[in-house]
Amino acid sequence: MIDNFSIALTHGLLLIAVWRLIHRPDLDIEDPPEPDAEPRGFFAPESKPDA
């Protein structure tokens, strides 16, 4: 039979982990990506294959 204490302990530890992750100062801070040296994609000029 599953003990109520073990369920409460594991859920409590998960709650502490989530609480600490949510309150990290660097959670929403991200450096912008560096621009490509040569653009690729739909609006890039046609490139010739390296034959």
N, C-alpha and C positions, 0 to 999 in steps of 0.2 A: 504494500500500500504506500502511496506517495505521501510524504510528510508535508504538512502545511508550512513548516519552517523552511524546508528546502525550496519550496516554490517562492516564498516571500524573500528569501535570501537572494536567489538568482534574479528575481524581478527587481529587487532593490539595487543590486549591483549593475544591472542593465540601465536602470534609471539614473544612477550616478554617472555612468559612462556617457549616456546621452546628454545629461546636464553639462558635463565638462566639455563635450564636443561642441554643443550649441554656444557656449560662452567663450570660445576661443577668439582672440582678437583678430587672428589672421584667417578666419574662416571665409570671409567675403572679399578678401583682398587678393587680387591677381594682377600680375604684370601684363600689360598688353602684348600681343604677339608682335614679333619683328616682321616688317614687311619683306616679301619675297624679293630676291635679287632680280629674278625674271618672272613676271607674272604668268600663271598658268590657269586655265579654266575657260569659261565660255567667252569672256571678253578679251582674252589674250590673242595676240596676232598668231597666225598659223606658223608653226615651227616645222622645220624640215628634219626628217629623221637622220641620224648619224649613220650614214651608209659607209 
